[in-house]
Amino acid sequence: MPVVYQTHFPTLELFRRGKVRDVYDLGERLLMVATDRISAFDVVMAEPVPGKGEILTALSLFWFEQTKDIVPNHLISANVDDFPESCWPYAGDLRGRSMLVKKTKPLPIECVVRGYLAGSGWKEYRVNRTVCGISLPEGLIESSKLPEPVFTPATKAEEGHDENISFEQAAELCGVELAEKARRLSLELYTAAAAHAMSRGIILADTKFEFGVDDEGQLILIDEALTPDSSRYWLREFYNPGEPQYNFDKQILRDYLETLDWNKQYPPPPLPADILQKTYDKYREALERLTDSAIADA
């Protein structure tokens, strides 16, 4: 599997280059390619994590299959042989890290579900005893399990950080009917995924989903699904409320960057090989624990 930091497909039309994914416009469909880029504090690092894009794709494909009875998704195929012939010259870079997907009109919000108190939710709770304006009981501590999962939407920021918003604000952006459907589906998806993860010894603390409206007017799941880039996964065996948890995301990278004299602005500092390897190992462990699938070394 080649390392792919940034794709260069001159005969395809680049639609969007995100922090991790390069997306190409194929007419009625899109080609999504998960690169090996990694970001922290909303800055894309200069070095890739070899094999990361392959893991993200494998996990998304697993969860799309697991959740398709809850909500349809945008996946058409992840088999390069099924892609249009215009993609075939790039098969080496595409295999294992790309998906042919439906075009949709994406909702202008991130659909976040929290089952535990962490991250920005924990910061807000310490001040107001709320998360995104939702009142929570007194006495919760960092990493506490919430009485029930909560839907806490956020804006989609083109630059900088996404911002948490209330459900009422989400309804203003999407319309009440779509916002209510997105909330219901997000909670159903989280509940099903959290149950599966728990059966594998992993806590799904929170996650974010993206939805789009297809050409039939149907709300479907798009982008990635339940990867370590979009979710907090903790090891149940070491779960201990009141402190940070054994995690399966890029916290190792964030912790390293916090030790540096870096202002969290571009350009990023160089990363040592061991930090990149440890980050990859976390992602790989998540894949193997959740899916029972092994993946070849990058």
N, C-alpha and C positions, 0 to 999 in steps of 0.2 A: 504494500500500500504506500504510494508516494505521499510525501508531506506536501500539503497544499496550504500555503499562507494566503494567497490571493489568486483567483482564477484569471486566466487570460484566454478567452474564447472569441477571437476576432470576428468569426462569421456569425456569432449570435449577438442579439441585442441585449445589452445589460439594462435591466430594469431597476435594480436597486442593489447597493452594496451596504449591508448592515455591519454591526460590530463583528458578527460571526458568519453570517450567511451572505452569499452572492446569489442574486436572483436574476434570471434571464427571461425575457418575454418571447414566448414561442407562438404568439398569436392568440389562440383561444385558451392556451395553457401557460403555466409558468414552470421553469426549471429551477429548483431550489438546491443549492450546493452548500453543505456545511463544511466550512474550511477548518483549519486547525488554529485559527486566531483565538485569542482569549483576551477579555477585557477585565479591568478592575477599576472601581471608582469611575466608571464611564470613560475610561481611556483604554484604547486598544494597545496591548503590549507589542513590542517590536519583534519578539520571538514567538514562534508557534509552539503549541503543545502537540507534538506529532501523534497522530491517531485520534485526537479528540473529536474531529468531525465524524469519523466513522462510528464512534461510540454514541454521539448525539443522535445520529441517524438511526442506529440500531434500536436505541431506546424509544425514539419517537414511533418507529414502526411497530414495536412491541405494544406500546400504549394505544396507538390507533386501532390495532386489532382488538385489544382488550376492551376498549370503550365504544366500539362502533355501534353496539346495541343501545347505548345511551344517547349518542348523537353521531350523525354522519360526519365524516372528515373530508379534507380536500385531497387526500392521496389518490392518485390514479395508478402509479406504479413506481417501484424503486428498482426495477430491473432495467438496466441500460439498454438491453436488447429490445425493450418495448418503447424506448424513446424515439422521437423523430430522427430520421437519418442525419439531419443537420447536427445532431449531438454526437454521433458515433466517432468522429475524429478525436473527440476528447474523452473517450471511454476510460482511458487509464486514470484520469483525474476524477471521473465521475463515479466509477464503480465503488459501491459501499458507502458513499457519502452524499448521494443526491436523490431527489424525488421529483417525479413529474406530478404536478398538482393542478387542481382546478383554479381558475381565476375567480376571485370573489370581490365584493366590496367590504373591506374590513371595518369592523366597528372601531370607533375612535377612542376606545378605552382598553386598558389591560384589565382582565377579569381575575382578580386575586382572591384566593380563599386561604384563610388562616385557621389552623386547628390548634396552634400553640402560639405563645406570646414570645416573639423574637423580632430582631431587626428594628425597622422603623415603628412597628406596632408596639414593641416593648418601650421604645423611647417615648412615644406618645402616651402610653399608659402611665408611665412614671409621673408625668406632668398632670394629666387630666383624668386618669382612670377611664379612658376611652381608647378605641382604635377606629380611626376614620369616623369619629363622631358617634360610634356605637358604644353605649355605656357597658362597662364590665364590672364584675364584683370587686370589692376591696380584697386585699390580701394576696393578690397574685404576684408571682416572682418571675424572674427571667426564665424562659423555657416552660412555664406552666402550661398545662393542657387547658384549653378554654372549655367552658361548660358545653358549648356546641360550636361547630365551625361557623365562621362569619365571612360574609362576602364583602370585600373591601376594595372597590375598584380604584384605578389610578389612571391618570392621563398618560398618553403616549408622547414622550418628549423627543423631538427630532435631535435636540442637543441637550446635554446635561441630564439631570435626574427626572424620572417620572415623579409625579406628585399625587399623593393619596387624595381622593375626593369622596364625597358622600354619595350614597345611592341616588339621592335627589339630583345631584349634579350630573351623575352618569345618565339619568333619565332625560335630562335636558339635552345632553350631547347625542344620545342614541334614539330618543323617543321612549316613552314609558313601556310600550309592549315589548320592544326588543331588549330593553334593559332588564325587565322582569324575566324574560326567557333566558337571557344570558346568566342572570343570577341563579335561576333554578338549575340550569344545566351545569354551571360551574360547581355548585354544591353537590350535585349528584356525581359528577366526575371525581371530585375530591374524595367523597365518601367511599366510592368504589376503589379508587386507587390507594387510599390510605389503608383500606382493609387488606388489599393484596400485599402492600408493602409490609404491613404488620405481620402477615403470615410468613414473610421472609426475614423477619427480625429487624425490620427497618421502620422508623417513624417518618411519615410524611408530615413535616411541620407546617409547611405552607407551599403554595404553588401559584403560578399564574397561567391563565389560558388566553388565547386569542380566538375570536370568532369572526366569521365573515358571512355575508349574504350572497348565495350563489345566484346563477341566472334564472333559477326557478323560484327565487324568493325564499329559499330555505336557509335557516341559520345553521352553519356547520363549523366544526372545529378546524382551525388552520394553524399555520406556522409549525412550531415544535410542540411536543406534549410531554410534560412530566420528566424533563431531563434535569441533571444537576445544574444546568445553566439557568433554569426557570423555577427551580424548586429547592427547598431545604429538606434534605434527608439526613436523619440521625440514626445512629446505631442504637437499637432498643436496649441491648445488653448493658450499655454504659449510660443510659438516660438518667440524668440527675438534675432535677429542677433547681434553679438558683445559680446556674453557671453555664458557660458555653458548652456545647455538646460535641461528641465525636461525630463529625459530619462527612458528607460525601460531595462536597462542592469545592469551590476555589478559595475556601477560607485560608488554606495554607499560603496561597499567593497573597491574599490581602494582609495576613499577619506579617509576612515577610516585608511587604511594602511599607507597613506601618513602622518598621524599625529603621527606615531610611529617612534621610532629610530630603523628602520629595513633596512638592506642593499639590500633588494629585492633578496636575495639569500636563498637557502634552508639551514636550516629549516624555515618554515613559523612561524609567531607568532600565538598564540592562538586567536581565534575569539570569541567575546561575542555573546550570544544567540540573542540579539536584532539586531545585524548586519546581522546575518544569516536569521532571520525572515524578515527583511526589504528587503533583496535581493530576497528572495522567493516571497514576495508580489509584487515586480516589475515584475518578470517573469510571475507571475500569471495574473497580470493586463494586460500585453501585450497579453497573450493568450485570455483572455476574451474579450478584445476590438477588436482584429483582427478577431476572429472566432465566437463570440457569444457563445462560449462553456464555461460552468462552469466546474470546476474540484474539486474533493473531497479534503478536507484537508489531508495533509500528516500525 
